[in-house]
Amino acid sequence: MFNLVFDKVFLIKFIKFGIVGGSGVVVDFFFTWLFKEKFKVQKYVANALGFSIAASTNWFLNRIWTFNSQNPELLLEYTQFIFVSLIGLGINSLVLWFLTDKLKFNFYLSKLGAIAVTTVWNFFANYLYTFA
């Protein structure tokens, strides 16, 4: 596993995954804000909705650009990606809860921290499972 960090292909995929993830952050934040602030949805539900919409767009972008997947079983691959993302959502929500409710940090700054932690999980799980 440690040797992966020094592999050029691995690093390029990680960078691409990060770029896709950056676009996902924009999607996630927009929809979280929209549901929380405009539609007055409870903050953790709004977070889950934003995260889920971003996960779907991220699957598409990671499939075609990051991992260049040729897997003809789109539904299986999408299901695996969403499964990984749901575990990521659990990690994301736990970190968000800890930072906002226990440490009393700002919700949106906490969300950035939660996204950073979740990104590491999502990349390795998708690299080794979804797009292996």
N, C-alpha and C positions, 0 to 999 in steps of 0.2 A: 504494500500500500504506500509506503514512504517513497518508493522509487517513482510512483505515479506523478508526484509533485514535480519531478525533474524531467518528465517526458514532455517533449514539445507539443505533440498532438493533444495530450491531456491539458496542458496549459492553455492552448488555443481554445479548446472546448470550454474550459473554465472561464476564460475571458468572454467568449461568445455568450455563455450562460449568464454571466454577469451583465452583459449588455441587454440581453433579453429580459433579465430580471429587473434591470433599470426601467425598461418600458413597462414591465409588470407593476413596479412600484407606482408609476404614474397612474395606471389603470386602477390599481388597488386603492390608492389614496383618493382618487376622484370618486369612485363608487362608494367607498367608506364614508367620505365627506357628504356625498349626495344623500345616502340613506340616513346617516346620523343627523346631519344638520338640517336638511331640507324636508325629509320625510319623517324625522323624529323617531327613527327606529333605534331600539336599545343599542348601546355602543358595541357590545360583543356580537350581536346579530349583524349589525352594520359591518363590523370587521370581518365576519365570516362571509358575508355577501361580497364585499370588495375583494377579499382574498380568493374566493371561488371564481369570480369573473376573471381576475388576473391569471389564475391557474389555467383556465381554458385557453386564453390567448397565448400564454407562455408555452403550453403544449404545442400549439400549432407552430409558433416561431422556433421553438427548440427542435421540433421534428424536422423542419425543412432547412434550418440554417445551422444550428449548433451541432446536432448529431447526424444530419443528413440521412435520416432514417428512410429505408426502403421497405420497411415492414408492411406487407400488404394487409395485415390484420389491424386496421385502424382502430376498430372498437376495442380490441384487446389492449393495444398500446395506450390508447386514451384512458382506458379503465385503470391500467397500471399507473399511469401518470397521475390520475386523480387519486388513486389509493395512496401514493407517495405524498401527494399534496395534502390529503386529509390528515395524514400523520403530521405533516408539516404545519397544518392548521392547528392541530393540538399543541404542538411545540410553540407556535406563534402565540396562541391564546394564553398559554401558561406563562410565557415570558411577559406578554402584555399585561396580564393580571398581576404578576409579581411586581413589575415596574410601576404600574399605576396605582394598584390598591395597597400594596405593602410598602413600597418606597416613595409613593406619592409623586412620581414624576409626571410631567405633562403627557397626555394621551398620545399625541402625535409624535413626540420625541421617543416615547416608549415604543410606539409602533415601528419606528426606524430601527431601534435596537432589536425588536422581535424579528423583523425582516432579515436583519443581518445573521442572526442565529439560525433562522429557518433556511436561509440560502445555502448554508453549508450542508445541512441535512439533505435538502432537495437535490443539490448537485450530485453528491455521492450516491444517493439512493437511485437517482435517474441514470447516472453513469453506469452503475453496476447492476441495475435491475431493468428499468424501463427500456433503455436504449442500448443494452449490452450486446 
